Amino acid sequence: MRTIESLGSLRSRTVIVRCDLNVPLSEGVITDDGRIRASLTTIRELRDAGARVVLISHLGRPKGEPEERFSLRPVAARMAELLETPVAFVAQTVGADADAAVTGLGDGDIVLLENLRFNPGETSKDAGERLAFAQQLAAHADAFVSDGFGVVHRRQASVTELAGVLPSAAGRLVAAELEVLERLTDRAERPYAVVLGGSKVSDKLGVISHLIERVDTLLIGGGMLFTFLAAQGHDVASSLLEKDQLDTVRGYLAEAERRGVRIVLPTDVIVAEAFAADAAHETVAADAIGRSSFGAAAIGLDIGPDSAAEFARVIRESATVFWNGPMGVFEMAAFAEGTRTVAQALTDTAGFTVVGGGDSAAAVRALGFADTDFGHISTGGGASLEFLEGKQLPGLEVLV
């Protein structure tokens, strides 16, 4: 994969950097700046090399036209604070204002253009429309650095087409993410444990299928655990259940047994009478959900304390741990302890620990953990999962 060194001297050259600055906002205030911080290494390197840096990114899912709630303006302000240097902002992706801002850059200057997805060409299904938008973005640039790992699994103008229009290379974040993922798939030290959570089994099918021959232990939590319990014949009452995946899960259980891979399911769960932060709740055995105080209305919202302790024990004894997906509804205090216990165990182990982006990254930060508490926190949940499924990622293929 081409790296920044392949671009040669960057002094006085205009470099477009595709970042992933898709941060959560609440009334215009950034609630988690992890993705901004993760982008700084590449930006600082380019700035210090005398490049004229043009940053591009998306935020949220606008429908090809401007929406103020998805503006990157707050990101420019936060990035300036972190870099301790001015970061100009242009409320345009392409056009006269964007052209003027880019051509007016001096060596080491930085500008952030408005949300790419305000332009329909960014996410168009038509390759010609994507190419046309990429050519507009590239009009005043000399090189392109791809550093938005969270989007390298997408065919989008700023990810795939732009890399073909300009001399291109991977940024430091993308290179670091790839190194971690290759380590997880090809060079993992044993024992190797994978912790999977989140709401749906269907979101993790590819990962389970690809990793089941590479790991020693799979620990299953989150909403997806109830499909596993149901596949074993247990009543899960009103808990989340994907009935169409029961046979697939039974197949995984059989395959794991054949390969000698241990699948650890919770022995106890926390169930509530409703999906609400203040709902009455209790801890019950995993095979007794339907016999809880709430009967058929019971809904499982977290793994129980015994299960969390067992998960933690396995994690601490592992040399490599990959975690993707919270253990419960961590946004509600009553159902956050399973996720907190797993996160704490990852910080306690001497092994190599990877938090697989997305909700997992949001959870550890919301629960008060620092990024440096873990071996690596990925910036791309979806991209990480697709890589671990064995898929080719188009945003990486164009950099080879």
N, C-alpha and C positions, 0 to 999 in steps of 0.2 A: 504494500500500500504506500502510495506517495506521501511523503511528509513535508513539512514546511521547508526543510532544507533543499528540497528539489526545485523550489521556486527561485533559488539564487538570492542575490541581494534585493532587499525590499525597500531600501531607502528611496524616498520620494515617489514610490509606486503606490497606486491606489489598490487596496486589497479589500474585497468584499468578504465578510465573515458571516456564514450562516450559523447563528447561535440558536439554542433553544431557551428562550426567555419566557416560556409559557408558565408564568408564576400565578399562584392564586391571589385574587384581589377581593377585598371586602370594602365596598363603598369607596373604591379608588385607592385603598391602602393595601400594600403588599403584605400578606400574612406569612409567607415563607419565601425567603430570597435565596434558597439553596441553589436553584438553577443559575441565578445571576452569579453567585460566588464561584460556581463550577466553571463558568465561562472566562473568568478573569485571567487565568494562566496564559491562554493563547492571546488574549487581547493585550495584556501587558507586554508579552514578547514582541508582538507586532509593533506596538507603540514605541517600545524601546529601540527597535530596529529602524525606526524612522519611517515606517509605513504610514500611509494616509488611510485610516481604518474606517470602513463603512460597515456597520452592523445591521443585519437583517434578521427578523424572527417573526413568528406568529404568536398570538395569544388568544386562547379560547377558540370558539368555532363560529365566527361571523360568516355570513352567507355571501361573501364576495362583494360586500359594500361596507362603507364605514359605519361603525357603531361605537359611540364614545366609551361605553363601558369596557370595550376591548382595546382601548388605546394603549400603546406602549409608553406614553409620556411618563407615568410613574416609574417605569423601569429605567428610563434614562436618568431620572433624578437619583434613584438609588445606586445605579452603577457609578455615577459621578462621585457619590459619597464614598463608595468602596474603593474606587481607583484613586481618589484624592486628586482628580484632574477633571477638567470640563468634558462633558459629553453632550454635544449638541443634539437636538431632536428636531426632526422634520415631520410634519403631519401629512406626509405623502409617501407613497412607495416609489412611484415613478411620476415624472412630470417636471414642470419648470422649476418648482421650489426644490425638489430633490436634486435636480441637475445642478442648480446653483450652489447648493450646500456641498455637494460632492466635489465639484470643480474648484470650490473655494477652500478646500482643506489644505493645511500645511503639513509638513512632516511631523508625525506623532500626534496629529489631531484625530479626534474620534467623533463620528456622527452616527446616530441611530435613526433609521428610517421607520416610518409607521408600519403597523401590522400588515404583513404580507397578504394575509387572507382577506384584507379589504379589497383586493384585486381578484376577480374571478379566475384569472389565468394561473394563479398559484396552485389551485387544487383541481383544475379542469381535468376531465377524463380524456380530453383531446390533446394528444402529444404536441400538435402544432400550436395550439393556444398556449400551452405551457412554455414551449420554446420561444414564442413571441414575447412573452412576459420576461423570460430569462434574458433575452437579448436586450430588452429595455433596461433591466437591472444592471447589465454588464456594460452599458454604453460608455461609461467613463472610467471603467476599471481595468486594471492590468492583470489581476490574479484573483482566484477564489479559494478560500479556506473553508472547508466543511467541518464545523465543530458542534453541530446540533445533533448529538447522538439520539435524542428522543424522537427524531423524525427520519432517521436513515432507513427505516423500513417502509417509507412512503415514496411513491412516485409523484413528486411535486416539483414545480419549476425551480425552486430555490435549492432543491436537494439533488436532483438528477440532471435536469437540463442545463442548469447554470454551470455544473462541473464540466460539461462538454463544450460550453461556449468559451470559457476562459482556461488558461493554465490553472490546474487545481491540485489541492493537496488536503490531507486530513489535518485537522488541528490537534492540539495536545489532548483535549478531552476525549475526542473520538478515538485517538490512538490508545489512550489509557483504558477506556471502556472495552475496546477490542482485546487488549492484553488480558484483562480480567476474565472476559468471557471465554477466551481460548484456554485459559488456565482451568476454568471450571469444567470445560468439556474434554480437554485432552491431557491436562497435567495436574489434576487434582490430587492432593495428598489424602490418604485414607487414614482413618475412617472418614467417609464423605456423607454428610447428611443434607437433605434438601427439605426445607419447611415450606409447605404450600398452604395458603389460605385464600381469603377473598370469597366472593359470593358464589361463583359458579364453577362447577367441574369443567364445563364446556370451554371455559377460558384457559384451562390448563392442560387440556387433553394432549396437545402436541408435546408439551414439556414433559409430562409424565411418560409418554411413549418413548421419547428420545433419551431421557435420563435413567429410566428404570434399569437399563443395562450398564449404567456407569456409577451408580451410587450404592451405598451400603444400607441407608435408611431413608425412608420417606415419612415425614410427619405431616399429617393432614388436619388442618383446623379451618376456621372460618365457616361461611355458609356452605361451602362445598362438602364439609364433613358429613352432612346429613344425607347426601346421596350415597356416600360410602356406607353409612349405618343402615340405610334402607336396603342397600344391596346385600347386606348380611342378614336381612329379614327383620330388622328392628322397626318399631313404630316411631316415626319422628313427628307425629301430630301435625301442627301447622308450620313447622320449620321449613325453610327453603328446601325444595326438592326438585331435581330435574329427572323426572320419570323416564325420559327418553335416553338417559345416560346410564341407567341401571345395568344393562347388559355389558356396556363398555367397562364400567367400574368393576363388575365381577371378573371380566377378562383381565384387568390390571391386577386384581388381587390374586388370581391364579398364576399370572405371569411372574409376579413378585415371589410367590412361594416357590415356583419352579426354579427361579434364579437365585434363591436364597437372599433376596432383598427383604428387609423388614419394613412393613408398613405399620406405622404407629398411629392408631386412631384414639381419640379421647375416650377415657373411661367414665368421665363425668362431664356434664355440661351445665351451663347456667341458662335456665329457661324463664321466660316472662309471659305474662298474660296478654301483652300487646307490644307492638314495636314502638316503644316510647321511652324516653329517658327516665321518667318517673314511674314506669310500670312496675307492679309487684313482680318479684322474681325469686327464684330459689335454685339451689344446686341439686341436681338429681343424677342418678347413674345414667350413662349413655344409652342403656337398653331399657330405660324406664321413663322416657320422655312423656309418653302418652298416659302414664300413670301418675304424673305430677299433680299438684293441687289444681292446675289449670286444665287438666284433661285434654280433650282434643284441640283446645285453643292454644295450648302451649307452643311457644316459638323459641327455638334455641338462638341465643344471641352472643354466646361466648363459650370458650372451653372452660371447664371447671378447674379448681385449684389443684386437685391431684394430677389432672392431665397436664396442666401448665408446669408442675414440678417435674413430671416425667420428661416432658419436652425439653425442659432446661437441662436435665441431667444428660440426655442424649447429646444435646448441643455442646455442652461443656466437655464432653469426652471425644468430640469430633475434631479432626485436623482441618477439615474444610466444611463450611456451612454456607449454603445459599438459601436466602429467605425471600419469598415473594407472596405477599398477601397477608393482611391482618388476621388475627385469630378470632376476632369478634367485632362488634360495632364499637370500635375504640373511641368514636366521637362522643359516646355516652359514657359517663364516668363509671356507671354500674357494670358496664360490659367491656371495660378496657384492660382489666388485669391480666387476661391471657396474653394479649399483645405486649403489655408491659413486661411480663415475665420472660417472654421469648426474647424481646429486645435486650433485657438485662443479661440474659444468658449469653447472647452474642458478644456483649461487651466483656463478659467474664472469661470467655474461652481464650486459650493461647493460640488457637487455630486461626486460619484465614477465613474471615467472615465477610459476606457480601449481602447487602440489602438491595433487593432488585427493583428499586425505583417505584414510581407510581404511589399507590396508597401506602405501601410499606414505608417509603421514605417520608411521606407526610405524617405517618403515625409516629415514627420514632422522634421526629422533631416536635410534634404536638405533645408528646409525652415527656419532653424535656431532655432528650438525649442529643448529644452533639455529633456532627458528622465524623469527627475524629475518633469517636468511641468505637468505630467499626473499621474493618479493613478497607471496605469500599462501599459507597452508596451510589448506585447507578442513577443516572439522570433520565434513563429511558426505560420505563417499565415494559411497554409494548415491544420496543426494539430488543430489549434483553430477552424477553420470552421467545420472540421469533428466532433469535439467534440460537437459543438453547433448544429450540424445536428442530434445529438443523436446516432452517430456511436460509436462502440467499437474500441478503438485504440490498436492495437496489442502490441506496445511497453509499454503500461501501464498495459495491462492484464497480461503480464509475471512478473510483479512486485507485484502482489497481493498475 
